[in-house]
Amino acid sequence: MVGTLDPLGLPLVTDVVSGERADDPLYIPAVQRIVELLAATGLLFVGDCKMSALQTRAHIQRLGQYYLSPLALTGNTPEALAQWVQTALDNPLLLQPVTRSTEHDEVQVLAQGYTLTRECTATLEEWTGSWQERVFVVHSPNYAAAQWQGLDKRLHSATTALLGLTPPPGRGKRQYRDEAALLKAADAILKTHRVEGLLHYRVVRHEQRTLRYIGRGRGGEQRPTREIIQIRYEITAVEPQDEAIAALRKTLGWRAYVTNAPADALSLEQAVLTYRHEWRIERNFHRLKGAPLSLNPLFVKRDDQIAGLTHLLTLAVRFLTLIEFDVRRQLQDQREKLVGLHAENPKKATDTPTTERLLKAFDNITLTIVHLPGQIIHHVTPLTPLQSRILELLGLSPTTYSALATIRQT
């Protein structure tokens, strides 16, 4: 569990907990530690939908702080969201666009939405409080496109699975002799793929009658025949319910965010843009698990080793974060870009370099120590202009490096 300071993305608090624990209860102690560390009120805590638990929101409200998070689709939220979305569809003039400027000074519409207010009440230990909460009902075209793609994939997978329940008769091919068992299996597929009410399947009953002779008696007389009836059920077609699918598509791409921050401190547009920047904390997790820190896989035996190594590497994350933030701020303040950080494109210029690329620029330096009679010579590879500029952006003099080259008498 990590709490970071924006816009740096700098980790402030880190908790190492066992993996089987639920995420929801971890937010309150992290929030409490951050408040005690910063000793300030009016802080905005931004988290994912697991932070939207009422108890967590109430705790932040009780501390005199603000929260912003998307509502988890649990409890009564799905029904409430459906009503809020229908209100937006019925009243398109309610929607306010959320825009940003591109590199070419073009205005790009990221989302659109509207705001409503509701009363919240919660009890924490001996404290019971009520407060006004604003709900941002937001539609994102990119989010809608991703959900549409996911819906199409689920419909295709469900269709394939339904048709695969009843293959043609053959060796090793399971046949359903009981209609109720087939319907139960088919409904389970619809539920698993979350396409209930969106697909309709047809079940056909096949009946095969055969006559089998029992045999002849002792006197050679032919015994009567016996009729064998074999029944199987087959799903012959799966049809999409176009009206239901079209109605569902209209509701895709919508999400509800909640905050207790006043409107003059956090507008709808600011809320959407603020939440979109929360990839920073995920980036820290990627740095911990992958290059350059490589916490995963973890080859230790004791819990205290896991906690200790994790805390040690979060110190490294802080250094990576601070270096990157400082260099980017200097470049943007001076309206400058660095060239030569991308080996695959040496002419590429950037004012948002990563710490990993900045460190990579120093891969070719070498310290050579030569022991001669009566003296020791230290020689370092001369810095390139790019390397010298990186040191200057970090507030370090290149002489700090060049001073390593010395001749010492013994």
C-alpha positions as CSV (number, residue, x, y, z in Angstrom):
1,M,0.0,0.0,0.0
2,V,1.5,3.3,-1.1
3,G,0.4,6.9,-0.7
4,T,2.2,9.4,-3.0
5,L,2.4,13.2,-3.2
6,D,1.3,14.7,-6.5
7,P,2.3,16.0,-8.9
8,L,5.7,14.4,-8.1
9,G,4.4,10.9,-7.6
10,L,6.7,10.8,-4.6
11,P,5.9,8.0,-2.1
12,L,5.0,9.4,1.3
13,V,4.0,6.3,3.2
14,T,4.4,2.6,2.4
15,D,2.8,-0.4,4.1
16,V,3.8,-4.0,3.4
17,V,0.9,-6.3,4.1
18,S,0.1,-10.0,3.4
19,G,-1.5,-10.7,0.1
20,E,-4.7,-12.3,1.3
21,R,-5.9,-9.1,3.0
22,A,-8.6,-7.0,1.4
23,D,-7.6,-3.6,0.0
24,D,-10.5,-1.5,1.4
25,P,-9.3,-1.4,5.1
26,L,-5.8,-0.3,4.1
27,Y,-6.8,3.2,3.0
28,I,-7.7,4.6,6.5
29,P,-4.4,3.9,8.2
30,A,-2.5,5.3,5.1
31,V,-4.6,8.4,5.1
32,Q,-4.1,8.9,8.9
33,R,-0.3,8.6,8.5
34,I,-0.2,11.1,5.6
35,V,-2.3,13.6,7.6
36,E,0.0,13.3,10.6
37,L,3.1,13.6,8.4
38,L,2.0,16.7,6.5
39,A,0.1,18.3,9.5
40,A,-2.3,20.1,7.2
41,T,-6.0,20.3,6.4
42,G,-7.8,20.6,3.0
43,L,-5.7,17.8,1.5
44,L,-7.2,16.0,-1.5
45,F,-6.9,12.2,-1.4
46,V,-7.4,10.6,-4.8
47,G,-7.9,6.9,-5.0
48,D,-9.4,4.1,-7.0
49,C,-12.9,2.7,-6.5
50,K,-11.8,0.7,-3.5
51,M,-11.2,4.0,-1.7
52,S,-14.9,4.9,-2.2
53,A,-16.1,2.7,0.7
54,L,-18.4,4.8,2.8
55,Q,-16.3,4.3,6.0
56,T,-13.2,5.5,4.2
57,R,-14.9,8.6,2.9
58,A,-16.4,9.3,6.3
59,H,-12.9,9.0,7.9
60,I,-11.5,11.6,5.4
61,Q,-14.5,13.9,6.0
62,R,-14.0,13.6,9.8
63,L,-10.3,14.6,9.4
64,G,-11.3,17.8,7.6
65,Q,-9.8,16.5,4.3
66,Y,-11.2,16.0,0.8
67,Y,-11.5,12.8,-1.3
68,L,-12.0,12.0,-4.9
69,S,-12.7,8.5,-6.2
70,P,-14.9,6.6,-8.7
71,L,-17.8,4.8,-7.1
72,A,-17.5,1.0,-6.9
73,L,-20.3,-0.8,-8.7
74,T,-21.5,-2.5,-5.6
75,G,-24.6,-2.3,-3.4
76,N,-27.2,0.2,-4.8
77,T,-24.6,2.0,-7.0
78,P,-25.4,0.1,-10.3
79,E,-29.1,1.1,-10.0
80,A,-28.3,4.7,-9.1
81,L,-25.8,5.0,-11.9
82,A,-28.3,3.7,-14.4
83,Q,-30.7,6.4,-13.3
84,W,-28.0,9.1,-13.5
85,V,-27.0,8.0,-17.0
86,Q,-30.7,8.0,-18.1
87,T,-31.0,11.6,-16.8
88,A,-28.0,12.5,-18.9
89,L,-29.4,10.8,-22.0
90,D,-32.7,12.5,-21.6
91,N,-31.2,15.9,-20.9
92,P,-28.0,16.3,-23.1
93,L,-27.9,20.0,-22.4
94,L,-26.8,19.1,-18.8
95,L,-23.5,17.8,-20.0
96,Q,-20.4,19.9,-19.6
97,P,-17.4,19.1,-21.8
98,V,-14.0,18.3,-20.3
99,T,-11.2,19.5,-22.7
100,R,-7.5,19.8,-22.9
101,S,-5.1,21.4,-25.4
102,T,-2.8,19.2,-27.5
103,E,0.8,19.8,-28.5
104,H,-0.6,21.5,-31.7
105,D,-2.8,23.8,-29.6
106,E,-5.9,21.9,-30.7
107,V,-8.8,21.5,-28.2
108,Q,-9.5,17.8,-27.5
109,V,-12.7,16.7,-25.8
110,L,-11.8,14.1,-23.2
111,A,-15.2,13.6,-21.6
112,Q,-18.5,15.2,-20.7
113,G,-20.6,15.1,-17.7
114,Y,-22.8,16.8,-15.1
115,T,-22.8,17.2,-11.3
116,L,-25.4,16.3,-8.7
117,T,-25.4,16.6,-4.9
118,R,-26.5,14.2,-2.3
119,E,-26.5,13.8,1.5
120,C,-24.2,11.3,3.2
121,T,-24.4,10.0,6.7
122,A,-22.0,7.6,8.4
123,T,-20.9,6.4,11.9
124,L,-17.3,5.8,12.9
125,E,-16.8,4.5,16.5
126,E,-18.3,7.3,18.6
127,W,-18.6,9.8,15.7
128,T,-21.7,10.2,13.5
129,G,-21.6,12.8,10.8
130,S,-23.5,14.0,7.8
131,W,-22.1,16.0,4.9
132,Q,-22.8,17.1,1.3
133,E,-21.2,15.0,-1.4
134,R,-21.0,15.9,-5.1
135,V,-21.3,13.2,-7.7
136,F,-19.7,13.7,-11.1
137,V,-21.5,11.6,-13.7
138,V,-19.0,11.4,-16.6
139,H,-18.9,9.9,-20.0
140,S,-15.6,9.2,-21.7
141,P,-15.5,8.2,-25.4
142,N,-12.3,6.3,-25.0
143,Y,-13.7,4.4,-22.0
144,A,-16.9,3.7,-24.0
145,A,-14.8,2.4,-26.9
146,A,-12.9,0.0,-24.6
147,Q,-16.2,-1.2,-23.1
148,W,-17.7,-1.7,-26.5
149,Q,-14.7,-3.8,-27.5
150,G,-15.0,-5.8,-24.3
151,L,-18.7,-6.4,-24.9
152,D,-18.2,-7.6,-28.4
153,K,-15.5,-10.0,-27.2
154,R,-17.8,-11.3,-24.5
155,L,-20.7,-11.8,-26.9
156,H,-18.5,-13.7,-29.3
157,S,-17.0,-15.9,-26.5
158,A,-20.4,-16.6,-25.1
159,T,-21.8,-17.5,-28.5
160,T,-18.9,-19.9,-29.2
161,A,-19.2,-21.5,-25.8
162,L,-23.0,-22.0,-26.2
163,L,-22.6,-23.7,-29.6
164,G,-19.8,-25.8,-28.1
165,L,-22.1,-27.3,-25.5
166,T,-23.8,-29.6,-27.9
167,P,-21.4,-30.9,-30.6
168,P,-22.5,-33.4,-33.3
169,P,-22.8,-37.0,-32.0
170,G,-19.5,-38.8,-32.1
171,R,-16.9,-40.7,-30.1
172,G,-16.0,-38.8,-27.0
173,K,-18.6,-36.0,-27.7
174,R,-20.8,-35.4,-24.7
175,Q,-24.5,-35.3,-25.5
176,Y,-27.2,-33.7,-23.2
177,R,-30.0,-36.1,-22.5
178,D,-31.7,-33.9,-20.0
179,E,-33.0,-30.5,-21.1
180,A,-32.8,-28.9,-17.6
181,A,-29.1,-29.7,-17.4
182,L,-28.5,-28.1,-20.7
183,L,-30.4,-25.0,-19.8
184,K,-28.5,-24.7,-16.6
185,A,-25.2,-25.0,-18.3
186,A,-26.2,-22.4,-21.0
187,D,-27.4,-19.9,-18.4
188,A,-24.1,-20.3,-16.5
189,I,-22.2,-19.4,-19.7
190,L,-24.4,-16.3,-20.1
191,K,-23.7,-15.3,-16.5
192,T,-20.0,-16.0,-16.7
193,H,-19.6,-13.7,-19.7
194,R,-22.0,-11.1,-18.3
195,V,-24.3,-11.2,-21.4
196,E,-27.6,-12.2,-19.8
197,G,-30.5,-10.9,-21.8
198,L,-28.2,-10.0,-24.7
199,L,-28.2,-13.5,-26.4
200,H,-31.1,-15.9,-27.1
201,Y,-30.3,-19.5,-27.9
202,R,-32.5,-22.1,-29.5
203,V,-32.8,-25.7,-28.1
204,V,-34.0,-28.5,-30.4
205,R,-35.0,-31.9,-29.1
206,H,-33.8,-34.8,-31.2
207,E,-35.4,-38.3,-30.9
208,Q,-34.0,-41.4,-32.5
209,R,-36.0,-44.7,-32.5
210,T,-34.4,-48.0,-33.2
211,L,-35.8,-51.6,-33.1
212,R,-33.7,-54.3,-31.5
213,Y,-34.5,-58.0,-31.8
214,I,-34.3,-59.8,-28.4
215,G,-33.5,-63.1,-30.1
216,R,-35.1,-66.6,-30.8
217,G,-36.5,-69.1,-28.4
218,R,-35.4,-72.8,-28.0
219,G,-37.8,-73.9,-30.7
220,G,-36.4,-71.3,-33.1
221,E,-39.4,-69.0,-32.9
222,Q,-38.5,-65.2,-33.1
223,R,-39.0,-63.3,-30.0
224,P,-40.6,-59.8,-30.2
225,T,-38.5,-56.7,-30.9
226,R,-37.8,-53.9,-28.4
227,E,-38.0,-50.2,-29.4
228,I,-35.0,-48.1,-28.2
229,I,-35.6,-44.4,-27.9
230,Q,-32.6,-42.1,-27.6
231,I,-33.2,-38.4,-26.9
232,R,-30.6,-35.6,-27.0
233,Y,-30.9,-31.8,-26.9
234,E,-29.0,-29.5,-29.2
235,I,-28.4,-25.7,-29.3
236,T,-28.9,-25.0,-32.9
237,A,-28.6,-21.2,-33.0
238,V,-27.5,-18.3,-30.9
239,E,-29.1,-14.9,-31.8
240,P,-28.0,-11.5,-30.5
241,Q,-30.8,-9.4,-29.0
242,D,-30.2,-6.2,-31.0
243,E,-32.5,-3.9,-29.1
244,A,-31.1,-4.9,-25.7
245,I,-27.5,-4.6,-27.0
246,A,-28.2,-1.2,-28.5
247,A,-29.8,0.0,-25.2
248,L,-26.7,-1.3,-23.3
249,R,-24.3,0.4,-25.6
250,K,-25.9,3.8,-24.8
251,T,-24.9,3.3,-21.2
252,L,-21.3,2.3,-21.8
253,G,-18.5,4.7,-21.0
254,W,-20.2,6.3,-18.0
255,R,-18.6,6.5,-14.5
256,A,-19.6,8.2,-11.3
257,Y,-17.0,10.1,-9.2
258,V,-17.6,11.3,-5.7
259,T,-16.0,14.2,-3.7
260,N,-16.7,16.2,-0.7
261,A,-14.5,19.1,-2.0
262,P,-16.4,22.4,-2.6
263,A,-17.1,23.4,-6.1
264,D,-14.7,26.4,-5.9
265,A,-11.9,24.0,-4.9
266,L,-12.6,21.2,-7.4
267,S,-14.7,21.5,-10.5
268,L,-15.9,18.7,-12.7
269,E,-13.2,19.3,-15.2
270,Q,-10.5,19.5,-12.6
271,A,-11.7,16.3,-11.0
272,V,-11.6,14.4,-14.3
273,L,-8.1,15.7,-15.2
274,T,-6.8,15.0,-11.7
275,Y,-8.0,11.4,-11.7
276,R,-6.5,10.9,-15.1
277,H,-3.1,11.7,-13.7
278,E,-3.2,8.9,-11.2
279,W,-1.2,6.6,-13.5
280,R,1.8,8.0,-11.6
281,I,1.3,5.7,-8.6
282,E,0.9,2.7,-10.9
283,R,4.2,3.6,-12.5
284,N,5.9,3.4,-9.1
285,F,4.6,-0.2,-8.7
286,H,5.9,-1.0,-12.2
287,R,9.3,0.4,-11.2
288,L,9.3,-1.7,-8.1
289,K,8.3,-4.9,-9.8
290,G,10.4,-4.5,-13.0
291,A,13.5,-2.7,-14.2
292,P,15.5,-1.1,-12.7
293,L,14.6,-2.3,-9.2
294,S,13.3,-5.8,-9.9
295,L,11.5,-6.6,-6.6
296,N,9.7,-9.4,-8.4
297,P,10.6,-12.3,-8.2
298,L,11.4,-12.1,-4.5
299,F,13.8,-14.8,-3.2
300,V,13.6,-14.5,0.6
301,K,12.4,-16.7,3.4
302,R,11.1,-14.5,6.2
303,D,8.3,-11.9,6.4
304,D,10.7,-9.3,7.9
305,Q,13.0,-9.8,4.9
306,I,10.1,-9.1,2.5
307,A,9.1,-5.9,4.4
308,G,12.7,-4.7,4.8
309,L,13.6,-5.2,1.1
310,T,10.4,-3.6,0.0
311,H,11.0,-0.5,2.2
312,L,14.6,-0.3,1.0
313,L,13.5,-0.3,-2.7
314,T,10.9,2.3,-2.0
315,L,13.8,4.6,-1.0
316,A,15.2,4.0,-4.5
317,V,11.8,4.9,-6.0
318,R,12.0,8.2,-4.2
319,F,15.3,8.9,-5.8
320,L,14.1,8.0,-9.2
321,T,11.0,10.2,-8.7
322,L,12.9,13.2,-7.5
323,I,15.6,13.1,-10.2
324,E,12.9,12.8,-12.9
325,F,10.7,15.6,-11.5
326,D,13.7,18.0,-11.0
327,V,15.1,17.5,-14.5
328,R,11.7,17.9,-16.2
329,R,10.9,21.0,-14.2
330,Q,14.3,22.6,-15.2
331,L,13.8,21.7,-18.8
332,Q,10.3,23.1,-19.0
333,D,11.2,26.3,-17.1
334,Q,14.1,26.9,-19.5
335,R,12.0,25.8,-22.5
336,E,14.7,23.3,-23.4
337,K,14.8,19.7,-24.7
338,L,17.4,17.0,-24.4
339,V,18.7,15.3,-27.5
340,G,20.5,11.9,-27.5
341,L,18.6,10.0,-24.8
342,H,16.9,7.6,-27.2
343,A,19.4,5.1,-28.7
344,E,16.8,4.0,-31.3
345,N,16.3,7.6,-32.4
346,P,19.4,9.7,-31.5
347,K,17.9,12.9,-32.9
348,K,14.8,12.7,-30.8
349,A,14.3,15.7,-28.4
350,T,12.3,15.5,-25.2
351,D,11.5,17.7,-22.2
352,T,10.0,14.8,-20.3
353,P,12.9,12.3,-19.9
354,T,12.6,9.4,-17.5
355,T,15.2,8.8,-14.8
356,E,15.9,5.4,-16.4
357,R,17.0,7.1,-19.6
358,L,19.0,9.8,-17.8
359,L,21.0,7.1,-16.0
360,K,21.4,5.1,-19.2
361,A,23.2,8.1,-20.7
362,F,26.1,7.4,-18.2
363,D,26.5,3.7,-19.1
364,N,29.7,4.4,-21.1
365,I,31.8,6.1,-18.3
366,T,34.8,4.2,-16.9
367,L,37.0,4.7,-13.9
368,T,40.5,3.3,-14.4
369,I,42.9,2.9,-11.5
370,V,46.6,2.4,-12.5
371,H,49.1,1.4,-9.8
372,L,52.6,2.5,-10.7
373,P,55.8,2.6,-8.6
374,G,55.3,5.5,-6.2
375,Q,52.0,6.7,-7.5
376,I,48.4,5.7,-8.2
377,I,46.6,7.2,-11.2
378,H,42.8,7.6,-11.4
379,H,41.5,8.2,-14.9
380,V,37.8,8.8,-15.8
381,T,36.2,8.9,-19.2
382,P,35.5,12.5,-20.2
383,L,31.9,13.6,-20.0
384,T,29.9,14.2,-23.1
385,P,28.0,17.5,-23.5
386,L,24.8,15.5,-22.8
387,Q,26.1,14.0,-19.6
388,S,27.4,17.4,-18.4
389,R,24.0,19.0,-19.1
390,I,22.2,16.3,-17.1
391,L,24.5,17.0,-14.1
392,E,23.8,20.7,-14.5
393,L,20.1,20.2,-14.6
394,L,20.4,18.2,-11.3
395,G,22.3,21.1,-9.7
396,L,25.6,19.2,-9.8
397,S,28.8,20.6,-11.1
398,P,30.6,18.5,-13.8
399,T,33.8,19.0,-11.7
400,T,32.3,16.7,-9.1
401,Y,32.9,14.0,-11.6
402,S,36.1,15.1,-13.2
403,A,37.7,15.5,-9.8
404,L,37.8,11.7,-9.6
405,A,40.8,11.8,-12.0
406,T,43.8,12.3,-9.7
407,I,47.4,11.3,-9.4
408,R,48.3,10.3,-5.9
409,Q,51.9,9.8,-4.7
410,T,52.5,6.7,-2.5
